[in-house]
Amino acid sequence: MIKLRQLGSLFAVLSLSISLVAQKIPSGAAIDAKVNGLMTQTGVKGMAVAVIDHGRVKYVHVYGIRNAKGDPLTTDTVMYGASLTKTVFAYTVLQLVDQGKLNLDTPIAADLDRPLPTYGPDPVFPDKYGPYKDLADDPRWKKITPRMCLDHSTGFSNFWFIEPDHKLHIHFDPGTHFSYSGEGFGLLQFVVEHGRKSQGLGLDVGDLTHANFVRLGMTRTSLTWREGQNPNVADGWNDHGQPEPHSKRSKVRVAGSMNTTISDMAKFTAALVRGDGLSAASRAEMVKPSLHITTRTQFPLFQPDLPVSEQRKDLNAGLGVVVFDGPQGPGFYKGGHDGQTANTMVCIERRQRCALILSNDVRSEAQFADLVRFLLGDTGVPYEWEYGDYAGKS
């Protein structure tokens, strides 16, 4: 006779097995009905959705309009990628690691011909007071590694120009805490573009990413605005429902300058979840827990640690993504946001399943958790940490 304790153990195993079975992807008609219902409910003007299963794009569709004139959003409408650019850059950096041009855990000081503070004005905003000379009296910059740039642990603010004194500061010992920082990504871009040519650096990041876009068939994606894209480009709507023009960024900024389409970004997402273009070791580095995240929410910056008992144990920074372990097993995700843009990419490693949402209306962000759950089932994606009371600052 089976004892009650054995029955309890068997039930627990069966429950776990059931929870790990991925939900079947809804039909196209069901997805259409869900998205249209959410848009009607919130007044969102435009949204694009893609679903990946077994590492292959299974569904791509767009809803609504791309501008105040009412022109329809299409699958090849150019939309703003925002901070999804960070994931594309991390993927590109790991290719350089595969090529032996960078080491994730070697300090960037070894990649430069001279000390970082001697490089002068900001490379992106040379007409403004620029950051690296600000570190002349703080030797902790010498500890910063490519990994720290990609897992948001440099100690920098999100950007130097939002500091009260408009100077670059290191707020904690590099590598010890997570605090979201586009500035850290900008530093690694600087190293790739201005590092030692003798080790294969001194490269154009725009060219590097373009090579991947060509390889993946991403014909309308780039890290800068390209003339000729105007006939089919998405403007956006802010949180008050007011239309805003598309931001045409002329310089490569790996923290967030990418223009893309739902068709193109779905191809990248599928390649990423499959591991295409990376060695097995580098793919594993990108999505393994690199640094435990201990704060209640992603923003504001430099929060104190939660008590250990309140920390989400599975919440960690990967490289260019955040990783977690939910009801369906390990996953990773990245968001992207500005005043008129809301994007999210969520991937579950088991069955290589992803949901990708691009929206030219920032109000759509409030519906991401519901829509991703509808598309993939309960994933455990940590939206409550990402948004909190500061929804959308990713």
MOUR-V872220 format. One record per residue. N is the residue number from 1. PSI is psi as a letter, one per 30 degrees, with the letter a starting at -180 (NA if undefined). NEAR is the number of other ideal C-beta (glycine too) atoms within 10 Angstrom. Layout:
# MOUR-V872220
<<N;PSI;NEAR> <N;PSI;NEAR>>
This chain:
# MOUR-V872220
<<1;k;3> <2;k;8> <3;l;8> <4;e;7> <5;e;8> <6;e;10> <7;e;10> <8;e;10> <9;e;12> <10;e;11> <11;e;10> <12;e;10> <13;e;10> <14;e;10> <15;e;10> <16;e;10> <17;e;9> <18;e;9> <19;f;13> <20;f;11> <21;k;12> <22;k;15> <23;k;14> <24;k;8> <25;k;18> <26;l;16> <27;l;10> <28;e;13> <29;e;8> <30;e;12> <31;e;19> <32;e;15> <33;e;12> <34;e;17> <35;e;24> <36;e;13> <37;e;11> <38;e;19> <39;e;20> <40;e;9> <41;e;11> <42;f;16> <43;g;11> <44;k;24> <45;e;26> <46;k;24> <47;k;25> <48;k;28> <49;k;22> <50;k;26> <51;k;23> <52;k;29> <53;k;19> <54;h;11> <55;g;18> <56;k;12> <57;k;17> <58;f;15> <59;k;18> <60;k;19> <61;l;16> <62;l;24> <63;k;19> <64;a;21> <65;l;20> <66;f;24> <67;l;20> <68;f;14> <69;f;8> <70;g;9> <71;k;15> <72;k;13> <73;k;25> <74;l;14> <75;f;14> <76;g;13> <77;k;25> <78;k;23> <79;l;28> <80;k;28> <81;f;26> <82;b;25> <83;f;23> <84;f;27> <85;e;27> <86;e;27> <87;e;27> <88;e;25> <89;e;30> <90;e;24> <91;e;23> <92;e;21> <93;e;29> <94;f;25> <95;e;17> <96;e;19> <97;e;20> <98;e;15> <99;f;10> <100;g;9> <101;f;18> <102;l;24> <103;k;15> <104;e;18> <105;g;9> <106;k;12> <107;k;16> <108;f;22> <109;e;16> <110;f;14> <111;f;22> <112;l;17> <113;f;13> <114;l;8> <115;k;14> <116;e;21> <117;f;17> <118;f;11> <119;f;17> <120;b;11> <121;l;14> <122;k;22> <123;f;18> <124;e;18> <125;i;15> <126;f;9> <127;f;7> <128;l;12> <129;k;15> <130;l;20> <131;e;29> <132;f;20> <133;f;16> <134;f;20> <135;g;20> <136;e;12> <137;g;6> <138;j;13> <139;f;12> <140;f;14> <141;f;23> <142;f;14> <143;f;17> <144;k;25> <145;l;23> <146;e;26> <147;e;21> <148;e;27> <149;e;30> <150;f;27> <151;g;26> <152;h;28> <153;g;24> <154;f;28> <155;f;25> <156;l;31> <157;l;22> <158;e;19> <159;k;17> <160;e;24> <161;f;16> <162;f;11> <163;k;17> <164;e;7> <165;g;9> <166;h;13> <167;l;14> <168;k;24> <169;l;16> <170;j;18> <171;f;15> <172;l;14> <173;k;11> <174;k;21> <175;f;18> <176;f;11> <177;l;19> <178;k;20> <179;j;22> <180;k;23> <181;j;24> <182;f;21> <183;e;24> <184;e;26> <185;e;25> <186;e;23> <187;e;25> <188;e;26> <189;e;21> <190;e;23> <191;e;22> <192;e;23> <193;f;17> <194;g;17> <195;a;22> <196;k;14> <197;f;10> <198;f;8> <199;g;13> <200;g;13> <201;a;18> <202;h;14> <203;l;16> <204;j;11> <205;e;20> <206;e;16> <207;e;10> <208;e;18> <209;e;22> <210;e;16> <211;e;13> <212;e;18> <213;e;20> <214;e;11> <215;e;12> <216;f;17> <217;g;12> <218;i;22> <219;f;13> <220;g;19> <221;k;25> <222;l;22> <223;g;27> <224;l;15> <225;k;18> <226;k;13> <227;k;6> <228;f;7> <229;f;16> <230;e;11> <231;f;8> <232;i;15> <233;k;20> <234;k;28> <235;a;21> <236;l;26> <237;k;26> <238;a;15> <239;f;15> <240;g;8> <241;g;13> <242;k;11> <243;k;16> <244;k;17> <245;l;11> <246;k;21> <247;j;17> <248;j;16> <249;k;17> <250;f;8> <251;k;12> <252;k;21> <253;j;21> <254;f;30> <255;f;19> <256;i;23> <257;g;23> <258;k;29> <259;k;24> <260;a;26> <261;l;27> <262;e;25> <263;e;21> <264;e;25> <265;f;26> <266;e;27> <267;e;24> <268;e;26> <269;e;24> <270;e;23> <271;e;21> <272;e;29> <273;f;25> <274;f;15> <275;g;16> <276;k;16> <277;f;19> <278;l;19> <279;l;14> <280;e;8> <281;e;10> <282;e;19> <283;e;19> <284;e;12> <285;e;19> <286;e;23> <287;g;22> <288;l;13> <289;j;17> <290;e;22> <291;k;19> <292;k;15> <293;k;25> <294;g;17> <295;l;22> <296;e;16> <297;l;17> <298;e;22> <299;l;18> <300;l;14> <301;l;17> <302;h;12> <303;l;16> <304;l;8> <305;k;13> <306;l;14> <307;k;8> <308;e;8> <309;f;5> <310;f;9> <311;k;15> <312;j;18> <313;f;9> <314;g;16> <315;j;19> <316;l;21> <317;k;21> <318;b;22> <319;j;28> <320;g;28> <321;l;24> <322;k;26> <323;l;24> <324;l;25> <325;j;16> <326;a;18> <327;f;15> <328;g;21> <329;a;16> <330;k;17> <331;l;27> <332;l;25> <333;l;25> <334;k;25> <335;l;26> <336;k;23> <337;k;23> <338;a;19> <339;f;14> <340;g;25> <341;k;29> <342;j;28> <343;l;28> <344;k;25> <345;k;26> <346;k;27> <347;k;26> <348;k;27> <349;e;15> <350;k;12> <351;g;16> <352;i;17> <353;k;25> <354;l;27> <355;k;26> <356;k;25> <357;k;25> <358;k;30> <359;k;33> <360;g;30> <361;j;26> <362;f;23> <363;f;20> <364;f;28> <365;e;25> <366;f;18> <367;f;22> <368;e;25> <369;e;18> <370;e;13> <371;e;19> <372;e;22> <373;e;16> <374;e;17> <375;e;25> <376;f;26> <377;a;18> <378;j;12> <379;f;25> <380;g;18> <381;k;25> <382;h;21> <383;f;21> <384;f;11> <385;e;16> <386;e;25> <387;e;21> <388;b;16> <389;g;8> <390;h;13> <391;k;18> <392;g;22> <393;g;18> <394;NA;25>>
